[in-house]
């Protein structure tokens, strides 16, 4: 599997995990309002697991970004962003994934 294909797989998995995190945060908010301590504790465990998964995915994404920056060199020599990668490769799927991730992260904040 190419680095670009691997990156897409990682990004899709990050998207799935972020969607799950948004769902957990919404449940947590509801349980906090209801003062349901037990439910909040259970959700905290699920969140911890999900955040660990996201951390591991991010480490793999960074590793792949470093490899891709060598394959798709550009100007500036800095870290390869998802936007820059989509522009360099002309891959519309990467742009779509990027927009979804940005939207999910904004909904978490």
N, C-alpha and C positions, 0 to 999 in steps of 0.2 A: 504494500500500500504506500502510495506517495505521501510526502509530508503534507501536501495540500489536502488530500483526502483524509488523512489522519486528523488534521486541524478541524475539518468540517465535522468529523465525528465527535471530537472533544467539545466543540462549540455547541453542537446540538445537545450533548449531554449536559453542558452547563446551562443551556436554556431550560431543559427539563428540570434540573435541580432548582433553578431560580423560580420556576413556576410553582414547584412544590414548596419552596420557602415562603413565597407570597401566600399560599394557602395556609401554611402553618401559622404565619404571623396574623392572618385574619382570624383564625380559630383562637389564637392566644389572646388577641384583643377582646374577643367575645367572652372568653373564660375569665379574663381579668375583670371585666365589667361585672360579671356574675359572681365574682369572688370565689371561683371554683379552683382552689389551691391544688387539689390533686390533679385535675386536668392540665393546669399550667405546668406542673412538675413533669407530667408525661410528655407534654409538648416540648419542654426544654430538652429532654433526652433525644427526642426526634430531631430537634433543631441542631443539637450538637453533632449528631451523626451526619446530617445533611451538610452542615458547615465543614466538617472534615472532608466529606466527599468533594465539595466545591474547592477546598484548598488543594486537594490532590489533583483535581482537574486543572486548576489554575497553574500549578507547577508544570504539568505536562504541556499546557498551552504555551507557557513561556519557553519551554525547551523547543517545541516545534517552531515557535516564532523566530527563535535564534537560528534554527536550521533553514527556515524559509527565507530569512533575510540574506543568507548567503546565496540561495538559489535565485532570488529576485532582488538583486541589489538596487538601491535607489539613491537618491540624493540625501545628504545629511549624515548618513551612517549611523543614525540613532536607532532606537528600538522600533521595530516594525509594528505599526498599528494595524488593526483589522481593517480600518478604512483604507489605509495605504495598500495593504495586501489586495483588497478587492479591486482597487484602482489599477494596480500593476498587473494583476492577472485577468482583469475584465470579467471576473466571476460574479454574476448577479446573485447567486445563492449566498455568497459570503456577505454581500450587502444586506440581503434580507435577514440573515441570522444576526448580523450586527444591530440592525434596527430593532429586532425583537429583544435582544439582550439589553440594549440601552433602555428600552421601554420598561422592561422588567426591573432593572436596577433603579430606575426613577420611581417606580411604584413602591419599591421597598423603602426608599428614602422618604 
